[in-house]
Amino acid sequence: MDIDPEECLVVSLWLAGRLSGLFPKWSHHELLSEIYVMYNERIDRWDQRRGGLASFGLGTFKDPLMARYLKDQGIRVRRSRGKPREYLWPKPLPLDMSCEDSLSIDFPWHIFTPRERGFIQMKVLGMTATGIGLHESISQPTMCSLFKKIKDKLSWSFMDV
């Protein structure tokens, strides 16, 4: 299929702007180049009768881009049938409670479910609640209530000490 490279670049720019919240550690240029490379690798799969070039990219690239992003950050994803994704980090992440004095504490991972741990780890990576919701296919109001429950659990765990 013969696609105009200029059209591919314009759609890549639009898609990079649309998905930038999912990939906070990548610059806009890094994300743009990843998307452009993916278009060149996968353009033969595009069927013009099923939708436009932008729809094809939005529906096809989100998961492979997330896999490349997590690999770039040194994070492995464990998937088990019937269980939520689990994110495996190369080393434990310290959680800074205060930016002023950089006080880091032993984080009580044991009080959270594996799903909640994954959300916390993505948040520490710099992803927004909206971005995490897009990645996990969860609505923004549901993500906000999940993070409220996580905050409540966290505040109660420190009161027990």
C-alpha positions as CSV (number, residue, x, y, z in Angstrom):
1,M,0.0,0.0,0.0
2,D,1.4,3.4,-1.0
3,I,1.0,6.0,1.7
4,D,2.2,9.6,1.5
5,P,5.0,10.0,4.1
6,E,3.8,13.5,4.8
7,E,0.3,12.3,5.7
8,C,1.9,9.6,7.9
9,L,3.9,12.3,9.7
10,V,0.9,14.5,10.3
11,V,-1.1,11.6,11.7
12,S,1.9,10.6,13.9
13,L,2.1,14.1,15.3
14,W,-1.6,14.0,16.2
15,L,-1.3,10.6,17.8
16,A,1.8,11.6,19.8
17,G,-0.1,14.6,21.2
18,R,-3.1,12.4,22.0
19,L,-1.1,9.6,23.7
20,S,1.6,11.8,25.5
21,G,-0.1,11.5,28.9
22,L,0.5,7.7,28.9
23,F,4.3,8.1,28.5
24,P,5.5,10.9,30.8
25,K,9.2,9.9,30.8
26,W,9.5,10.1,27.0
27,S,9.8,13.5,25.3
28,H,7.4,14.4,22.6
29,H,10.1,13.7,20.0
30,E,10.8,10.2,21.3
31,L,7.1,9.4,21.2
32,L,6.7,10.8,17.8
33,S,9.6,8.8,16.4
34,E,8.3,5.6,18.0
35,I,4.9,6.1,16.5
36,Y,6.4,7.0,13.0
37,V,8.5,3.8,13.1
38,M,5.4,1.8,14.0
39,Y,3.5,3.2,11.1
40,N,6.2,2.2,8.7
41,E,6.5,-1.3,10.3
42,R,2.7,-2.0,10.3
43,I,1.2,0.0,7.4
44,D,0.6,-3.1,5.4
45,R,-2.0,-4.2,8.0
46,W,-4.1,-1.1,7.5
47,D,-7.4,-1.6,5.5
48,Q,-8.7,1.8,4.2
49,R,-12.2,0.4,4.1
50,R,-12.2,-0.2,7.9
51,G,-11.2,3.3,9.0
52,G,-8.8,6.2,8.6
53,L,-5.0,6.2,9.3
54,A,-5.5,7.9,12.6
55,S,-8.1,5.4,13.8
56,F,-5.7,2.6,12.8
57,G,-2.9,4.1,14.8
58,L,-4.9,4.8,17.9
59,G,-6.4,1.3,18.0
60,T,-3.3,-0.6,17.0
61,F,-0.3,1.2,18.7
62,K,-1.3,1.8,22.3
63,D,-0.4,-1.7,23.7
64,P,2.9,-2.1,21.7
65,L,3.9,1.5,22.6
66,M,3.2,0.7,26.3
67,A,5.3,-2.5,26.1
68,R,8.2,-0.5,24.5
69,Y,7.9,2.2,27.2
70,L,7.9,-0.2,30.1
71,K,10.8,-2.1,28.6
72,D,12.7,1.2,28.2
73,Q,12.0,1.9,31.9
74,G,13.3,-1.6,32.9
75,I,9.9,-2.8,34.0
76,R,8.6,-6.3,33.2
77,V,4.9,-7.1,33.0
78,R,3.7,-10.4,34.3
79,R,0.3,-11.6,33.0
80,S,-1.6,-14.6,34.3
81,R,-4.9,-15.8,33.1
82,G,-7.7,-14.5,35.2
83,K,-5.5,-12.1,37.2
84,P,-4.6,-8.4,36.7
85,R,-1.3,-7.4,35.2
86,E,1.6,-7.3,37.7
87,Y,4.5,-4.9,37.1
88,L,8.0,-6.2,38.1
89,W,10.6,-3.5,38.8
90,P,14.3,-4.0,38.6
91,K,14.7,-2.8,42.2
92,P,12.3,-1.5,44.9
93,L,11.2,2.0,44.4
94,P,11.5,4.5,47.2
95,L,8.5,6.7,47.7
96,D,9.3,10.3,48.6
97,M,6.6,11.6,51.0
98,S,7.9,15.2,51.0
99,C,9.7,17.0,48.2
100,E,11.3,19.4,50.7
101,D,13.2,17.0,52.9
102,S,13.2,14.0,50.6
103,L,12.2,11.7,53.5
104,S,11.9,8.2,52.1
105,I,10.2,5.5,54.1
106,D,9.7,1.7,53.9
107,F,6.6,1.6,51.8
108,P,3.9,-0.9,53.1
109,W,3.4,-2.9,49.9
110,H,1.8,-5.7,51.9
111,I,-1.5,-3.8,52.5
112,F,-2.3,-3.5,48.8
113,T,-3.6,-5.9,46.2
114,P,-1.4,-6.7,43.2
115,R,-3.7,-4.5,41.1
116,E,-3.3,-1.5,43.5
117,R,0.5,-2.1,43.6
118,G,0.6,-1.8,39.8
119,F,-1.4,1.5,39.9
120,I,0.9,2.9,42.6
121,Q,4.0,1.9,40.7
122,M,2.7,3.6,37.5
123,K,1.9,6.7,39.5
124,V,5.4,6.8,40.9
125,L,6.7,6.5,37.3
126,G,4.9,9.8,36.6
127,M,1.7,8.6,34.8
128,T,-1.5,10.5,35.5
129,A,-4.6,8.8,36.8
130,T,-6.2,9.5,33.5
131,G,-3.2,7.9,31.7
132,I,-3.3,4.9,33.9
133,G,-7.1,4.6,33.3
134,L,-6.6,4.7,29.5
135,H,-3.9,2.0,29.7
136,E,-6.0,-0.2,31.9
137,S,-9.3,0.6,30.1
138,I,-10.9,2.1,33.3
139,S,-12.9,5.3,33.3
140,Q,-11.5,8.4,35.0
141,P,-14.2,8.5,37.8
142,T,-13.4,4.9,38.6
143,M,-9.7,5.6,38.7
144,C,-10.2,8.5,41.0
145,S,-12.2,6.4,43.4
146,L,-9.5,3.7,43.3
147,F,-6.8,6.2,44.1
148,K,-9.0,7.5,47.0
149,K,-9.2,4.0,48.4
150,I,-5.4,3.6,48.1
151,K,-4.9,6.9,49.9
152,D,-7.3,5.8,52.6
153,K,-5.5,2.5,53.0
154,L,-2.2,4.3,53.2
155,S,-3.3,6.8,55.8
156,W,-4.7,4.0,58.0
157,S,-1.5,1.9,57.7
158,F,0.5,4.8,59.2
159,M,-1.9,5.3,62.1
160,D,-1.4,1.7,63.1
161,V,2.3,2.3,63.8
